[in-house]
Amino acid sequence: MGKRIDIAGFLELLHSGVPAFDVRTPAEYESGHIPGVNNLPLFSNEERVVVGTSYKQKGREQALLEGLEFVGPKMRTMVEEVIKASGSPPGKVLVHCWRGGMRSQSVAWLLELYGYETLTLEKGYKGFRHWVLGQLDDVPPLNVIGGPTGAGKTDILDVLKEDGEPVIDLEGLANHRGSAFGSLLLGAQPTQEHFENLLAFELARVRVQGLPVWIEDESRMVGYVQVPNRVYEAIRASQVLFLEVPFESRVERLVEVYGDASPELLKDSFDRIQTRLGGLKHKEAHDALEKGDLHEAAAIALTYYDRAYAKGLGRRDPELVMRVEVNGDAHEMANQIRAFKARDIA
C-alpha cells in the first residue's frame, strides 16, 4: 500500500512537481484542500454517507462490502485520471485522505498494482490542517502598506513580488478587494478553511527569505473570510506606511478597476453602503451611474471609504503610522516606498 510520508516530505515532493491526489469526496475537497493537489474521489458525497451509515449500523465488514460495490466500477476510471495527470508508470504519486486511513490505503494499493510508486500522507488532511495552524501562529516581521481606497496598494505589492521581495497578498488569496465593491468582476471566494490553507502556504514560502514581509493593511474581514487572529494582530502591531496619493489619481484607479462592471452591479454595491453613505450621496451615486459618469460615482465612493479608513487608522498607535507621499505608476510608487523605508531604517 505504498510508503507513508510525513507532511514535510509530502510538501517537499509536491513543490518539486510530484503529482498528488486527494481521495476524499468532492464536498470535502471543496471545503478545503492542500493547494496543488488533485481531487480523485474514492466515493461521491452520497456514497460516503451510505458507507458511513452502514459502518455505524451494521459494522465494518458490511460497510467494506458496500464500499467495494461503489468503488469496483470506478477503478479503471480512477487509474485513467492518474495517468492523465501524471503520465504512465513508473513514477511517484502522492495520495492522501482525511486521516491516512482506508480510503488512501485503498487507492494507494490500486495505483501500486498498476505500477506507480505511491507515498501516502501520514495523518492525512487532518495532519495538514495541524501544520496550517502552526504556520498561521508563526508570523514573520511585516512591512505594512496602508492608505485610502484607490491608492494602488495591490499594484504595488505585485511590483514588489515581481522584484523578488517577500509579499503576501491577502486580497488575492481571498479573491476579494476588501470593500462593498470588492467582489465585482471576480469569482467566488474560497471557504474560510481553504483561505487559511492558501495563507499558510504563502507564509511558509516567504518565511524562508528571512526578510520582513510586505503586506497590505487589512480589516479583519476580507469579504466573507476572516484574517486569522495572529496575522491580523501582527498587522495591527506593525508600523504602517500610509500612502498619501492624490485624490484624482485614486478616482482614475477606481474607474480602471471597476469600470467594466455593469451599472446594475455598481448600484447594488452602493446600495450595500446606503445607510453609512447617506441618502443624498446614495442618490447622487445612482444618478451618476445612470448618466454613465463613472468618475463622479467613484469620487462619491471615495468620500465614504476615506472616512471609514480614517476611523480605523485613528485606532492605531500614532507612532506606528508613517505618512508617505507617493504618485505615479505602481513601479514608481514601489520605488518611493522602498526609498522611504530605507531612510527610516537608516
Contacts in CASP RR format, 6 or more apart in sequence:
PFRMAT RR
TARGET T0000
AUTHOR 0000-0000-0000
METHOD contacts of the structure
MODEL  1
MGKRIDIAGFLELLHSGVPAFDVRTPAEYESGHIPGVNNLPLFSNEERVV
VGTSYKQKGREQALLEGLEFVGPKMRTMVEEVIKASGSPPGKVLVHCWRG
GMRSQSVAWLLELYGYETLTLEKGYKGFRHWVLGQLDDVPPLNVIGGPTG
AGKTDILDVLKEDGEPVIDLEGLANHRGSAFGSLLLGAQPTQEHFENLLA
FELARVRVQGLPVWIEDESRMVGYVQVPNRVYEAIRASQVLFLEVPFESR
VERLVEVYGDASPELLKDSFDRIQTRLGGLKHKEAHDALEKGDLHEAAAI
ALTYYDRAYAKGLGRRDPELVMRVEVNGDAHEMANQIRAFKARDIA
1 105 0 8 1.000
1 108 0 8 1.000
1 109 0 8 1.000
1 112 0 8 1.000
1 118 0 8 1.000
1 120 0 8 1.000
2 108 0 8 1.000
2 109 0 8 1.000
2 112 0 8 1.000
2 117 0 8 1.000
2 118 0 8 1.000
2 119 0 8 1.000
2 120 0 8 1.000
3 117 0 8 1.000
3 118 0 8 1.000
3 119 0 8 1.000
3 120 0 8 1.000
4 119 0 8 1.000
4 120 0 8 1.000
4 121 0 8 1.000
4 122 0 8 1.000
5 13 0 8 1.000
5 94 0 8 1.000
5 119 0 8 1.000
5 120 0 8 1.000
5 121 0 8 1.000
5 122 0 8 1.000
6 121 0 8 1.000
6 122 0 8 1.000
7 121 0 8 1.000
7 122 0 8 1.000
7 123 0 8 1.000
7 127 0 8 1.000
7 128 0 8 1.000
7 131 0 8 1.000
10 20 0 8 1.000
10 94 0 8 1.000
10 96 0 8 1.000
10 119 0 8 1.000
10 121 0 8 1.000
10 128 0 8 1.000
11 204 0 8 1.000
13 20 0 8 1.000
13 92 0 8 1.000
13 94 0 8 1.000
13 119 0 8 1.000
14 20 0 8 1.000
14 34 0 8 1.000
14 36 0 8 1.000
14 37 0 8 1.000
14 94 0 8 1.000
18 92 0 8 1.000
18 93 0 8 1.000
18 94 0 8 1.000
18 119 0 8 1.000
19 38 0 8 1.000
19 82 0 8 1.000
19 85 0 8 1.000
19 86 0 8 1.000
19 93 0 8 1.000
19 94 0 8 1.000
20 34 0 8 1.000
20 36 0 8 1.000
20 37 0 8 1.000
20 38 0 8 1.000
20 93 0 8 1.000
20 94 0 8 1.000
20 95 0 8 1.000
20 96 0 8 1.000
21 37 0 8 1.000
21 38 0 8 1.000
21 39 0 8 1.000
21 40 0 8 1.000
21 82 0 8 1.000
21 85 0 8 1.000
21 93 0 8 1.000
21 94 0 8 1.000
21 95 0 8 1.000
21 96 0 8 1.000
21 107 0 8 1.000
22 29 0 8 1.000
22 33 0 8 1.000
22 34 0 8 1.000
22 37 0 8 1.000
22 38 0 8 1.000
22 39 0 8 1.000
22 40 0 8 1.000
22 96 0 8 1.000
22 97 0 8 1.000
22 125 0 8 1.000
23 40 0 8 1.000
23 41 0 8 1.000
23 42 0 8 1.000
23 95 0 8 1.000
23 96 0 8 1.000
23 97 0 8 1.000
23 103 0 8 1.000
23 104 0 8 1.000
23 106 0 8 1.000
23 107 0 8 1.000
24 33 0 8 1.000
24 39 0 8 1.000
24 41 0 8 1.000
24 42 0 8 1.000
24 97 0 8 1.000
24 98 0 8 1.000
24 103 0 8 1.000
24 125 0 8 1.000
25 41 0 8 1.000
25 43 0 8 1.000
25 44 0 8 1.000
25 45 0 8 1.000
25 47 0 8 1.000
25 48 0 8 1.000
26 39 0 8 1.000
26 41 0 8 1.000
26 44 0 8 1.000
26 45 0 8 1.000
27 45 0 8 1.000
28 98 0 8 1.000
28 125 0 8 1.000
29 39 0 8 1.000
29 41 0 8 1.000
30 191 0 8 1.000
31 191 0 8 1.000
31 193 0 8 1.000
31 194 0 8 1.000
32 190 0 8 1.000
32 191 0 8 1.000
32 193 0 8 1.000
32 194 0 8 1.000
32 197 0 8 1.000
33 39 0 8 1.000
33 125 0 8 1.000
33 194 0 8 1.000
33 197 0 8 1.000
34 96 0 8 1.000
34 125 0 8 1.000
34 128 0 8 1.000
34 197 0 8 1.000
35 197 0 8 1.000
35 198 0 8 1.000
35 201 0 8 1.000
37 94 0 8 1.000
37 96 0 8 1.000
38 81 0 8 1.000
38 85 0 8 1.000
40 78 0 8 1.000
40 81 0 8 1.000
40 82 0 8 1.000
40 107 0 8 1.000
42 71 0 8 1.000
42 74 0 8 1.000
42 78 0 8 1.000
42 97 0 8 1.000
42 103 0 8 1.000
42 106 0 8 1.000
42 107 0 8 1.000
43 51 0 8 1.000
43 67 0 8 1.000
43 70 0 8 1.000
43 71 0 8 1.000
43 103 0 8 1.000
44 70 0 8 1.000
47 67 0 8 1.000
47 70 0 8 1.000
50 66 0 8 1.000
50 70 0 8 1.000
51 63 0 8 1.000
51 66 0 8 1.000
51 67 0 8 1.000
51 70 0 8 1.000
52 63 0 8 1.000
54 62 0 8 1.000
54 63 0 8 1.000
54 66 0 8 1.000
55 62 0 8 1.000
55 63 0 8 1.000
71 106 0 8 1.000
75 110 0 8 1.000
78 107 0 8 1.000
78 110 0 8 1.000
79 110 0 8 1.000
79 111 0 8 1.000
79 114 0 8 1.000
82 93 0 8 1.000
82 111 0 8 1.000
82 114 0 8 1.000
82 116 0 8 1.000
86 93 0 8 1.000
86 116 0 8 1.000
89 114 0 8 1.000
89 115 0 8 1.000
89 116 0 8 1.000
90 115 0 8 1.000
90 116 0 8 1.000
90 117 0 8 1.000
91 115 0 8 1.000
91 116 0 8 1.000
91 117 0 8 1.000
92 116 0 8 1.000
92 117 0 8 1.000
92 118 0 8 1.000
92 119 0 8 1.000
93 111 0 8 1.000
93 116 0 8 1.000
93 117 0 8 1.000
93 118 0 8 1.000
93 119 0 8 1.000
94 118 0 8 1.000
94 119 0 8 1.000
94 120 0 8 1.000
94 121 0 8 1.000
95 104 0 8 1.000
95 107 0 8 1.000
95 108 0 8 1.000
95 111 0 8 1.000
95 118 0 8 1.000
95 119 0 8 1.000
95 120 0 8 1.000
95 121 0 8 1.000
96 104 0 8 1.000
96 120 0 8 1.000
96 121 0 8 1.000
96 124 0 8 1.000
96 125 0 8 1.000
96 128 0 8 1.000
97 103 0 8 1.000
97 104 0 8 1.000
97 107 0 8 1.000
97 124 0 8 1.000
97 125 0 8 1.000
98 124 0 8 1.000
98 125 0 8 1.000
98 126 0 8 1.000
99 123 0 8 1.000
99 124 0 8 1.000
99 125 0 8 1.000
99 126 0 8 1.000
100 120 0 8 1.000
100 121 0 8 1.000
100 122 0 8 1.000
100 123 0 8 1.000
100 124 0 8 1.000
101 124 0 8 1.000
104 120 0 8 1.000
104 121 0 8 1.000
104 124 0 8 1.000
105 120 0 8 1.000
107 118 0 8 1.000
108 118 0 8 1.000
108 120 0 8 1.000
111 118 0 8 1.000
112 118 0 8 1.000
121 127 0 8 1.000
121 128 0 8 1.000
123 130 0 8 1.000
128 197 0 8 1.000
129 193 0 8 1.000
129 197 0 8 1.000
131 200 0 8 1.000
132 196 0 8 1.000
132 197 0 8 1.000
132 200 0 8 1.000
133 196 0 8 1.000
134 200 0 8 1.000
135 199 0 8 1.000
135 200 0 8 1.000
135 201 0 8 1.000
135 203 0 8 1.000
135 204 0 8 1.000
136 196 0 8 1.000
136 199 0 8 1.000
136 200 0 8 1.000
136 203 0 8 1.000
136 228 0 8 1.000
136 230 0 8 1.000
136 231 0 8 1.000
137 230 0 8 1.000
138 203 0 8 1.000
138 207 0 8 1.000
139 203 0 8 1.000
139 230 0 8 1.000
139 231 0 8 1.000
139 234 0 8 1.000
140 166 0 8 1.000
140 203 0 8 1.000
140 206 0 8 1.000
140 207 0 8 1.000
140 210 0 8 1.000
140 212 0 8 1.000
140 213 0 8 1.000
141 212 0 8 1.000
141 213 0 8 1.000
141 238 0 8 1.000
142 212 0 8 1.000
142 213 0 8 1.000
142 214 0 8 1.000
142 215 0 8 1.000
142 234 0 8 1.000
142 235 0 8 1.000
142 238 0 8 1.000
143 212 0 8 1.000
143 213 0 8 1.000
143 214 0 8 1.000
143 215 0 8 1.000
143 238 0 8 1.000
143 239 0 8 1.000
143 241 0 8 1.000
143 341 0 8 1.000
144 215 0 8 1.000
144 216 0 8 1.000
144 217 0 8 1.000
144 235 0 8 1.000
144 238 0 8 1.000
144 239 0 8 1.000
144 240 0 8 1.000
144 241 0 8 1.000
145 153 0 8 1.000
145 156 0 8 1.000
145 157 0 8 1.000
145 214 0 8 1.000
145 215 0 8 1.000
145 216 0 8 1.000
145 217 0 8 1.000
145 240 0 8 1.000
145 241 0 8 1.000
145 243 0 8 1.000
145 337 0 8 1.000
146 153 0 8 1.000
146 216 0 8 1.000
146 217 0 8 1.000
146 240 0 8 1.000
146 241 0 8 1.000
146 242 0 8 1.000
146 243 0 8 1.000
147 153 0 8 1.000
147 217 0 8 1.000
147 242 0 8 1.000
147 243 0 8 1.000
147 244 0 8 1.000
147 245 0 8 1.000
147 309 0 8 1.000
148 243 0 8 1.000
148 245 0 8 1.000
148 250 0 8 1.000
148 302 0 8 1.000
148 305 0 8 1.000
148 306 0 8 1.000
148 309 0 8 1.000
149 179 0 8 1.000
149 250 0 8 1.000
149 254 0 8 1.000
149 301 0 8 1.000
149 302 0 8 1.000
149 305 0 8 1.000
149 306 0 8 1.000
149 309 0 8 1.000
150 245 0 8 1.000
150 250 0 8 1.000
150 253 0 8 1.000
150 254 0 8 1.000
150 257 0 8 1.000
150 302 0 8 1.000
151 243 0 8 1.000
151 245 0 8 1.000
151 250 0 8 1.000
151 253 0 8 1.000
151 326 0 8 1.000
152 243 0 8 1.000
152 245 0 8 1.000
152 250 0 8 1.000
152 253 0 8 1.000
152 330 0 8 1.000
152 333 0 8 1.000
153 216 0 8 1.000
153 217 0 8 1.000
153 243 0 8 1.000
154 169 0 8 1.000
154 171 0 8 1.000
154 172 0 8 1.000
154 177 0 8 1.000
154 216 0 8 1.000
155 330 0 8 1.000
155 333 0 8 1.000
156 243 0 8 1.000
156 330 0 8 1.000
156 333 0 8 1.000
156 334 0 8 1.000
156 337 0 8 1.000
157 167 0 8 1.000
157 169 0 8 1.000
157 214 0 8 1.000
157 215 0 8 1.000
157 216 0 8 1.000
158 169 0 8 1.000
158 330 0 8 1.000
159 330 0 8 1.000
159 331 0 8 1.000
159 334 0 8 1.000
160 167 0 8 1.000
160 214 0 8 1.000
160 334 0 8 1.000
160 338 0 8 1.000
161 167 0 8 1.000
161 169 0 8 1.000
161 214 0 8 1.000
163 334 0 8 1.000
165 211 0 8 1.000
165 214 0 8 1.000
166 206 0 8 1.000
166 209 0 8 1.000
166 210 0 8 1.000
166 211 0 8 1.000
166 212 0 8 1.000
166 213 0 8 1.000
166 214 0 8 1.000
167 206 0 8 1.000
167 213 0 8 1.000
167 214 0 8 1.000
167 215 0 8 1.000
168 199 0 8 1.000
168 202 0 8 1.000
168 203 0 8 1.000
168 206 0 8 1.000
168 213 0 8 1.000
168 214 0 8 1.000
168 215 0 8 1.000
169 215 0 8 1.000
169 216 0 8 1.000
170 199 0 8 1.000
170 215 0 8 1.000
170 216 0 8 1.000
170 218 0 8 1.000
170 222 0 8 1.000
170 227 0 8 1.000
171 177 0 8 1.000
171 178 0 8 1.000
171 216 0 8 1.000
171 218 0 8 1.000
171 222 0 8 1.000
173 190 0 8 1.000
173 195 0 8 1.000
173 198 0 8 1.000
173 199 0 8 1.000
173 202 0 8 1.000
174 189 0 8 1.000
174 190 0 8 1.000
174 195 0 8 1.000
174 222 0 8 1.000
174 223 0 8 1.000
174 225 0 8 1.000
175 186 0 8 1.000
175 187 0 8 1.000
175 188 0 8 1.000
175 189 0 8 1.000
175 190 0 8 1.000
176 182 0 8 1.000
176 183 0 8 1.000
176 186 0 8 1.000
176 189 0 8 1.000
176 222 0 8 1.000
176 223 0 8 1.000
176 224 0 8 1.000
176 225 0 8 1.000
177 183 0 8 1.000
177 184 0 8 1.000
177 186 0 8 1.000
177 257 0 8 1.000
178 218 0 8 1.000
178 219 0 8 1.000
178 221 0 8 1.000
178 222 0 8 1.000
178 223 0 8 1.000
179 305 0 8 1.000
180 269 0 8 1.000
180 270 0 8 1.000
180 272 0 8 1.000
180 273 0 8 1.000
181 258 0 8 1.000
181 266 0 8 1.000
181 269 0 8 1.000
181 301 0 8 1.000
182 223 0 8 1.000
182 269 0 8 1.000
183 189 0 8 1.000
183 223 0 8 1.000
184 258 0 8 1.000
184 261 0 8 1.000
184 265 0 8 1.000
184 266 0 8 1.000
184 269 0 8 1.000
185 258 0 8 1.000
185 260 0 8 1.000
185 261 0 8 1.000
189 195 0 8 1.000
189 223 0 8 1.000
189 224 0 8 1.000
189 225 0 8 1.000
190 198 0 8 1.000
190 225 0 8 1.000
191 225 0 8 1.000
192 224 0 8 1.000
192 225 0 8 1.000
192 226 0 8 1.000
195 225 0 8 1.000
196 228 0 8 1.000
199 228 0 8 1.000
199 231 0 8 1.000
206 213 0 8 1.000
215 235 0 8 1.000
217 235 0 8 1.000
217 240 0 8 1.000
218 227 0 8 1.000
218 232 0 8 1.000
218 235 0 8 1.000
219 227 0 8 1.000
220 226 0 8 1.000
220 227 0 8 1.000
220 232 0 8 1.000
221 227 0 8 1.000
227 235 0 8 1.000
236 316 0 8 1.000
237 320 0 8 1.000
238 320 0 8 1.000
239 320 0 8 1.000
239 321 0 8 1.000
239 322 0 8 1.000
240 313 0 8 1.000
240 316 0 8 1.000
240 320 0 8 1.000
240 321 0 8 1.000
240 322 0 8 1.000
241 322 0 8 1.000
241 324 0 8 1.000
241 337 0 8 1.000
241 340 0 8 1.000
241 341 0 8 1.000
242 313 0 8 1.000
242 321 0 8 1.000
242 322 0 8 1.000
242 323 0 8 1.000
242 324 0 8 1.000
243 324 0 8 1.000
243 326 0 8 1.000
243 333 0 8 1.000
243 337 0 8 1.000
244 323 0 8 1.000
244 324 0 8 1.000
244 325 0 8 1.000
244 326 0 8 1.000
245 326 0 8 1.000
245 327 0 8 1.000
245 333 0 8 1.000
246 327 0 8 1.000
247 299 0 8 1.000
247 302 0 8 1.000
249 327 0 8 1.000
249 328 0 8 1.000
250 302 0 8 1.000
251 295 0 8 1.000
251 298 0 8 1.000
251 299 0 8 1.000
251 302 0 8 1.000
252 295 0 8 1.000
254 298 0 8 1.000
254 301 0 8 1.000
254 302 0 8 1.000
255 294 0 8 1.000
255 295 0 8 1.000
255 298 0 8 1.000
258 266 0 8 1.000
258 294 0 8 1.000
258 298 0 8 1.000
259 294 0 8 1.000
263 289 0 8 1.000
263 290 0 8 1.000
263 292 0 8 1.000
266 289 0 8 1.000
266 297 0 8 1.000
267 285 0 8 1.000
267 286 0 8 1.000
267 289 0 8 1.000
270 277 0 8 1.000
270 282 0 8 1.000
270 285 0 8 1.000
270 286 0 8 1.000
270 289 0 8 1.000
270 297 0 8 1.000
270 301 0 8 1.000
271 282 0 8 1.000
273 282 0 8 1.000
273 304 0 8 1.000
274 282 0 8 1.000
276 304 0 8 1.000
276 308 0 8 1.000
277 285 0 8 1.000
277 300 0 8 1.000
277 304 0 8 1.000
281 300 0 8 1.000
281 303 0 8 1.000
281 304 0 8 1.000
284 296 0 8 1.000
284 300 0 8 1.000
285 297 0 8 1.000
285 300 0 8 1.000
285 301 0 8 1.000
288 294 0 8 1.000
288 296 0 8 1.000
288 297 0 8 1.000
288 300 0 8 1.000
289 297 0 8 1.000
313 321 0 8 1.000
322 340 0 8 1.000
322 344 0 8 1.000
324 336 0 8 1.000
324 337 0 8 1.000
324 340 0 8 1.000
326 332 0 8 1.000
326 333 0 8 1.000
326 336 0 8 1.000
326 337 0 8 1.000
327 333 0 8 1.000
327 336 0 8 1.000
END
